[in-house]
Amino acid sequence: MASFLLAALWALSVFAGWGLEAFCAGGESAAGCSQRLGSVSTLSGLFAVAAACCTAGAWLVPSARSDPRVFSRFMGVGVAAWIAAEGVLFLGGLLAR
């Protein structure tokens, strides 16, 4: 469940404009900030893709579903990648200001 919640938070921050509102609202150069935040979102997207692949792999790969240790590893790496994606987006947003 944590992976899905982190995925939703990341998706809303990138695609629904939450990141723009949080980091670029009220600034002197909204266009420049928006462009910098777009670059940060792309970098963060690399972690998000890895996280989505690990999460999907945990649920779809038969060996992961049958072995709790393998499932836990896939999910652990997936959650860590989601946290990295969120962290890159947050720190990059702060620097984009």
C-alpha positions in Angstrom: 0.0 0.0 0.0 2.9 2.3 0.8 4.2 2.0 -2.8 0.8 3.0 -4.2 0.5 6.0 -1.9 4.0 7.2 -2.7 3.3 6.7 -6.4 0.1 8.8 -6.1 2.0 11.6 -4.3 4.7 11.6 -6.9 2.3 11.6 -9.8 0.2 14.4 -8.3 3.4 16.4 -7.6 4.6 16.0 -11.2 1.5 15.8 -13.4 -1.2 17.6 -11.4 0.8 20.7 -10.7 1.4 20.3 -7.0 5.1 20.7 -7.5 4.6 23.9 -9.4 2.3 25.3 -6.8 4.6 24.3 -4.0 7.9 25.5 -5.4 7.2 28.1 -8.1 4.1 30.0 -6.9 4.8 33.7 -6.1 8.3 33.7 -7.4 9.8 36.4 -9.6 10.6 34.1 -12.5 7.8 31.5 -12.7 8.8 30.5 -16.2 12.4 29.8 -15.2 11.3 28.0 -12.1 8.9 25.9 -14.1 11.6 24.9 -16.6 14.1 24.0 -13.8 11.4 22.0 -12.0 10.7 20.1 -15.3 14.3 19.0 -15.4 14.1 17.9 -11.8 10.9 16.0 -12.6 12.7 14.2 -15.4 15.5 13.1 -13.1 13.0 12.1 -10.4 11.1 10.2 -13.1 14.0 7.8 -13.5 13.7 6.7 -9.9 9.9 6.5 -10.3 10.2 4.2 -13.3 12.6 1.9 -11.3 10.2 2.0 -8.4 7.2 1.1 -10.6 9.1 -1.8 -12.2 10.1 -3.2 -8.8 6.6 -2.9 -7.4 5.1 -4.5 -10.5 7.7 -7.2 -10.5 6.9 -8.0 -6.9 3.3 -8.6 -7.8 3.7 -10.1 -11.3 6.8 -12.3 -11.3 5.7 -15.8 -10.1 8.9 -16.5 -8.2 8.4 -13.3 -6.2 4.8 -14.0 -5.4 5.6 -17.6 -4.2 8.7 -16.6 -2.1 8.1 -14.1 0.7 11.8 -13.1 0.9 12.0 -12.3 -2.8 8.7 -10.4 -2.6 10.0 -8.4 0.4 13.2 -7.6 -1.5 11.3 -6.3 -4.6 8.9 -4.3 -2.4 11.8 -2.9 -0.3 13.7 -1.7 -3.3 10.5 -0.3 -4.8 9.7 1.7 -1.7 13.3 2.9 -1.4 13.2 4.0 -5.1 9.8 5.9 -4.5 11.4 7.7 -1.5 14.4 8.6 -3.7 12.1 9.9 -6.4 10.2 12.0 -3.8 13.4 13.2 -2.3 14.9 14.2 -5.6 11.7 16.1 -6.5 11.6 17.9 -3.1 15.3 18.8 -3.0 15.3 19.8 -6.7 12.2 21.9 -6.1 13.9 23.7 -3.3 16.9 24.4 -5.5 14.6 25.5 -8.4 13.3 28.4 -6.4 
